[in-house]
Amino acid sequence: MPFYHKLGEIPHKRHIQFRKPDGSLYYEQLFGTIGFDGMYTNSYHEQRPTQVKAIKKQYSVAPKIAKANNMQSYRLRGFQVKPENDFLESRKTVLVNSDCAIVLAAPKQSTKDYFYKNTDADELIFIHRGTGKLRTMLGNLDFKYGDYLLIPRGIIYKIDFDTEDNRLFIVESHRPIYTPKRYRNWFGQLLEHSPFCERDIRRPQELETYNESGDFLIKVKKQGDIIEMVYASHPFDVVGYDGYNYPYAFSIHDFEPITGRIHQPPPVHQTFETDAFVVCSFVPRLYDYHPQSIPAPYNHSNIDSDEVLYYVDGDFMSRNDIEAGHISLHPAGIPHGPHPGATERSIGKVNTQELAVMVDTFKPLMVTEEAMKIADEAYYKSWLE
């Protein structure tokens, strides 16, 4: 994150002696990105964070590709992904390229017997259904419907769910995920015209600290494999940290929409960015207020990017036969726009209650076998009169 956060106890200076009450040393760890040039956090541990007792089985979770060179628009029925008990096994990658993976998950149970670490990608988890607590080595965050959870790569975490009815939309990014640069001044502070500000960002405030030795299973994701590693000490042994690299939460309900007299383009909905894709939030808002405005979006060509829209809730004015949990994929190279009748229906409407998450990628997305299990293959014909 582009602003400073401190939690727990830390010494006066970096890289100096920091002693426990018994006189022994705490162990400092630099948790950094982009070598030593990116955002980082300095954390202080009860035990050495480097103690690996065993490396157990290794297995692939790489998605199986059904269509590597896709030119077809699809609708995916996301709620047809069947719930599964295990958090990792429930994750189904539906769209993927070398920069990101778009994943659906319906986990029924909390992660009890293991910890998880994604070493390849930042994870942006959108909570469509469910409440609970994200527990991490750098503190905990409560979550509920509409929350984005941003988990930087390398964070060790568990997720505790309150019930078995959970639906997640996940973007795994091989590029760091930031707040949009155009929303920030040269100091990194979010500007007055930004659709959200630092007050809306929830940072960890609860730090779990365990000074325990034993066998602690961590499932580590690396280059499409899960590697099971046994640590000799509890990974949640941090007594304090400070810096810019930590998990945080932001609610889609706190995104303040930017509106105008005529229809505004998708960048006004941007919420997160990388150098390879953007994430936008479509929220309840007033429609355009020019006396001759057409609230429905205009037809446009995806020349440079694939467009993915995950429908969360509301009326979805520009689409016919769309329900919560559906995903539309409109690939680069062909135009798309409102379904027949949507433009006419929109005229005179004052507002919309839609809620949706959009991901626009600058590289083409491949369609996986998991996606084809829930795909409407006739969707591309839905613009015919």
C-alpha positions in Angstrom: 0.0 0.0 0.0 1.2 3.5 -0.7 0.9 4.6 3.0 2.6 3.7 6.2 1.2 1.3 8.8 2.6 0.2 12.1 1.3 -2.6 14.3 2.7 -4.2 17.5 6.1 -3.5 19.0 9.1 -2.4 17.0 12.5 -1.0 17.9 13.5 2.6 17.5 15.6 2.0 14.4 15.7 -0.6 11.6 18.4 -3.3 11.8 19.4 -2.8 15.4 19.2 -5.0 18.5 15.6 -5.7 19.6 15.5 -7.8 22.7 12.9 -9.9 24.4 12.2 -9.6 28.1 14.6 -12.5 28.8 17.4 -10.7 26.9 17.4 -12.8 23.8 16.9 -11.3 20.3 13.8 -11.0 18.2 14.5 -11.9 14.6 14.0 -9.2 12.0 12.7 -9.9 8.5 12.6 -7.6 5.6 9.4 -8.4 3.6 10.0 -6.5 0.4 9.1 -6.3 -3.3 11.0 -5.6 -6.6 14.3 -6.4 -5.0 15.1 -3.7 -2.5 13.3 -1.0 -4.6 9.6 -1.7 -4.0 7.2 -1.5 -1.1 8.4 -3.3 2.0 7.7 -4.1 5.6 10.1 -4.9 8.5 8.7 -7.5 10.8 10.0 -8.9 14.1 9.6 -12.6 15.0 9.8 -14.7 18.1 11.7 -17.4 16.2 13.7 -17.5 13.0 11.3 -17.4 10.0 13.7 -19.6 8.0 13.2 -22.9 9.8 12.0 -25.6 7.4 11.8 -29.1 8.8 10.6 -31.0 5.8 9.4 -30.7 2.2 6.6 -33.1 1.5 4.6 -33.8 -1.6 4.5 -31.4 -4.6 1.7 -31.4 -7.2 0.4 -29.4 -10.0 -2.6 -27.0 -9.8 -2.0 -25.4 -13.2 -5.2 -24.9 -15.1 -6.0 -27.1 -18.1 -6.5 -24.9 -21.2 -9.6 -25.6 -23.4 -9.1 -22.6 -25.8 -5.7 -21.0 -26.0 -6.5 -18.6 -28.9 -10.0 -17.5 -28.1 -12.1 -15.1 -30.2 -15.6 -16.0 -28.9 -17.6 -14.1 -26.3 -18.8 -16.2 -23.4 -21.1 -16.1 -20.5 -20.0 -18.3 -17.5 -22.5 -19.2 -14.9 -20.3 -18.8 -11.8 -22.7 -20.1 -9.2 -22.7 -23.5 -11.0 -19.2 -24.0 -9.5 -19.9 -26.6 -6.9 -19.0 -25.9 -3.3 -16.1 -27.9 -1.9 -14.9 -28.3 1.7 -11.2 -27.4 1.2 -10.3 -23.7 0.4 -7.6 -24.5 -2.1 -9.4 -27.4 -3.8 -12.5 -25.1 -4.2 -10.6 -22.6 -6.3 -11.3 -23.1 -10.1 -9.3 -21.1 -12.6 -11.7 -20.1 -15.4 -9.6 -17.6 -17.4 -5.8 -17.1 -17.5 -2.9 -15.5 -19.2 0.8 -15.0 -18.3 -0.1 -11.9 -16.1 -3.1 -13.1 -14.1 -5.6 -15.8 -13.4 -9.3 -15.3 -12.8 -10.6 -17.8 -10.2 -14.0 -18.8 -8.8 -14.3 -20.5 -5.4 -17.1 -21.8 -3.2 -15.3 -23.1 -0.1 -17.4 -24.6 2.7 -14.8 -24.8 5.4 -12.1 -22.7 7.0 -8.5 -23.5 6.5 -7.8 -25.5 9.6 -5.0 -27.9 9.1 -2.6 -25.8 7.0 -1.5 -22.3 6.2 -1.3 -21.0 2.6 1.3 -18.8 0.8 1.1 -17.7 -2.8 4.7 -16.9 -3.8 3.9 -16.1 -7.4 1.0 -13.6 -7.2 -0.8 -10.9 -5.3 -4.3 -12.2 -4.6 -7.4 -9.9 -4.8 -10.3 -11.8 -3.3 -13.8 -10.3 -3.7 -16.3 -11.6 -1.2 -19.6 -12.2 -3.0 -21.1 -14.4 -0.3 -19.9 -15.1 3.2 -18.4 -13.4 6.3 -15.4 -14.3 8.4 -11.8 -13.4 9.2 -8.7 -13.3 7.1 -5.8 -14.3 9.4 -2.3 -13.4 8.3 1.3 -13.2 9.7 0.9 -9.4 9.6 -2.5 -9.3 11.4 -6.2 -10.1 10.8 -9.0 -8.5 8.9 -12.7 -9.2 9.3 -14.6 -9.5 5.9 -18.1 -9.5 4.6 -20.2 -9.2 1.4 -18.7 -6.7 -1.0 -15.2 -6.6 0.4 -12.0 -6.8 -1.6 -9.2 -8.5 0.3 -5.7 -7.6 -1.1 -3.1 -10.1 -0.1 0.4 -9.4 -1.3 2.4 -12.3 -2.6 4.4 -14.1 0.1 1.9 -13.4 2.9 1.2 -16.5 4.9 -2.5 -16.7 5.7 -5.6 -18.7 6.7 -9.3 -17.9 6.1 -12.0 -18.5 8.7 -15.5 -18.6 7.4 -18.6 -18.1 9.6 -20.8 -20.4 7.5 -20.6 -22.9 4.6 -22.2 -20.5 2.1 -19.3 -18.7 0.6 -18.7 -17.4 -3.0 -15.4 -15.8 -4.0 -14.2 -14.1 -7.1 -10.4 -14.1 -7.1 -7.8 -12.4 -9.3 -4.2 -13.7 -9.0 -1.8 -11.2 -10.3 1.8 -11.8 -11.3 2.2 -8.0 -11.3 2.0 -6.0 -8.1 -1.5 -4.6 -7.5 -1.7 -0.9 -6.6 -4.3 1.9 -6.2 -4.4 3.8 -9.5 -1.6 6.2 -9.9 -3.8 9.0 -11.3 -5.7 9.0 -8.0 -2.5 9.8 -6.0 -0.4 12.9 -5.6 3.4 12.8 -5.8 3.6 11.9 -2.1 1.3 8.9 -2.6 -1.8 10.4 -0.9 -5.1 9.8 -2.5 -6.4 13.0 -4.1 -9.6 14.8 -3.5 -11.1 13.6 -6.8 -10.3 10.0 -6.1 -13.5 7.8 -5.7 -12.1 6.5 -2.4 -9.6 7.6 0.2 -7.4 6.2 3.0 -10.3 6.3 5.4 -12.0 3.6 3.4 -9.0 1.2 3.5 -9.1 -1.2 6.4 -5.6 -2.2 7.6 -4.9 -5.1 10.0 -5.5 -4.1 13.6 -5.4 -7.5 15.3 -2.0 -9.2 15.5 -1.9 -12.9 16.5 1.5 -13.8 18.0 2.5 -17.4 18.9 5.8 -18.5 20.2 5.4 -22.2 19.4 7.7 -24.9 18.0 6.4 -28.0 16.3 5.2 -29.1 12.9 3.3 -26.4 10.9 2.1 -27.3 7.4 2.3 -24.5 4.9 1.0 -25.1 1.4 3.1 -22.9 -0.9 2.1 -22.1 -4.5 5.0 -21.8 -6.9 4.8 -21.7 -10.7 1.6 -23.7 -10.8 2.5 -26.2 -8.2 1.6 -26.6 -4.6 4.6 -27.6 -2.4 3.8 -28.8 1.1 6.4 -27.5 3.6 6.7 -28.2 7.3 7.9 -25.2 9.3 9.5 -25.7 12.7 7.8 -22.7 14.3 4.4 -21.1 14.1 4.3 -18.7 11.1 2.2 -16.2 13.1 5.0 -15.3 15.5 5.3 -11.6 14.6 5.4 -9.2 17.6 5.4 -6.1 15.5 6.0 -4.6 12.1 5.9 -1.4 10.1 6.0 -0.4 6.4 3.9 -0.3 3.3 3.6 -4.0 2.3 0.7 -5.7 4.2 -2.8 -7.1 3.5 -5.8 -4.7 3.5 -9.5 -4.6 2.8 -11.6 -2.2 0.8 -15.4 -2.5 0.4 -17.0 -2.0 -3.0 -19.8 -0.2 -1.1 -17.3 2.5 -0.2 -16.5 3.3 -3.9 -17.9 6.7 -4.7 -19.0 6.7 -8.4 -18.1 9.5 -10.8 -21.0 10.5 -13.0 -21.6 13.1 -15.7 -24.1 14.6 -18.1 -23.3 12.0 -20.7 -22.2 8.4 -20.4 -18.8 8.1 -18.7 -16.2 5.6 -19.9 -15.1 2.5 -17.9 -11.9 4.2 -16.5 -14.0 6.3 -14.1 -14.8 3.0 -12.3 -11.2 2.0 -11.9 -10.3 0.7 -8.4 -7.0 -1.2 -8.8 -4.3 -1.3 -11.4 -1.2 -3.2 -12.5 0.9 -2.6 -15.6 -0.9 -5.6 -17.2 -4.6 -5.2 -16.3 -7.1 -3.0 -14.4 -9.9 -3.8 -12.0 -13.1 -1.6 -11.9 -16.1 -1.4 -9.6 -19.6 -0.7 -11.0 -21.7 0.5 -8.1 -25.2 2.0 -7.6 -25.2 5.5 -9.1 -27.1 8.2 -10.8 -27.4 7.9 -14.6 -26.3 10.6 -17.0 -28.4 13.8 -16.8 -28.1 15.4 -20.2 -31.7 15.8 -21.4 -31.0 13.6 -24.4 -28.6 11.2 -22.6 -28.5 7.4 -23.3 -27.6 5.8 -20.0 -26.7 2.4 -21.7 -23.1 2.1 -22.7 -22.2 2.7 -26.3 -20.9 -0.1 -28.6 -17.2 -0.2 -28.5 -14.4 -2.3 -29.9 -12.0 -4.1 -27.6 -8.9 -3.5 -29.7 -6.3 -3.7 -26.9 -7.8 -5.8 -24.1 -10.1 -8.6 -23.1 -13.0 -7.5 -20.9 -14.3 -9.7 -18.1 -17.3 -8.6 -16.1 -18.4 -10.4 -12.9 -22.0 -9.6 -12.0 -22.6 -9.3 -8.3 -26.0 -7.9 -7.7 -28.6 -5.5 -9.1 -30.3 -4.8 -12.4 -27.5 -5.2 -15.1 -29.3 -2.8 -17.4 -27.1 -3.4 -20.5 -27.4 -7.1 -20.6 -30.3 -9.5 -21.2 -30.6 -12.7 -19.1 -27.8 -12.0 -16.7 -27.9 -13.1 -13.1 -25.7 -12.7 -10.0 -22.5 -14.8 -10.3 -22.5 -14.7 -14.1 -19.2 -13.7 -15.9 -19.1 -12.2 -19.4 -16.0 -12.5 -21.5 -15.6 -10.1 -24.4 -12.3 -10.8 -26.1 -10.1 -8.2 -27.9 -10.5 -7.8 -31.6 -14.3 -7.7 -31.8 -16.9 -5.0 -30.8 -19.5 -5.4 -28.2 -22.2 -3.4 -26.5 -25.7 -3.4 -25.1 -27.9 -6.3 -25.9 -30.9 -5.7 -28.2 -33.4 -3.5 -26.5 -31.1 -2.4 -23.7 -30.4 1.0 -25.2 -34.1 1.8 -25.7 -34.9 0.5 -22.2 -32.3 2.8 -20.6 -33.7 6.1 -21.9 -35.3 8.0 -19.2 -33.9 5.9 -16.3 -32.6 7.9 -13.4 -30.3 5.5 -11.6 -29.0 2.0 -11.5 -28.5 -0.4 -8.6 -26.0 -2.6 -10.4 -23.0 -4.0 -8.6 -20.2 -5.7 -10.6 -16.4 -6.1 -10.8 -14.6 -5.7 -14.1 -11.2 -7.0 -15.1 -9.6 -5.7 -18.3 -6.4 -7.5 -19.4 -4.0 -6.2 -22.0 -3.0 -9.8 -23.0 -5.6 -12.2 -24.3 -7.1 -14.6 -21.8 -7.2 -18.4 -22.4 -10.4 -20.3 -21.5 -9.9 -23.2 -19.2 -11.6 -26.6 -19.0 -13.2 -25.5 -15.8 -14.7 -22.5 -17.6 -16.2 -24.7 -20.3 -18.1 -26.7 -17.7 -20.1 -23.6 -16.8 -20.1 -21.8 -20.2 -23.0 -20.7 -22.3 -21.5 -21.3 -25.7 -24.4 -19.6 -27.5 -23.8 -16.3 -25.7 -22.0 -14.8 -28.7 -25.3 -14.9 -30.7 -27.2 -12.9 -28.1 -26.7 -9.6 -30.0 -28.7 -10.9 -33.0 -32.1 -9.2 -33.4 
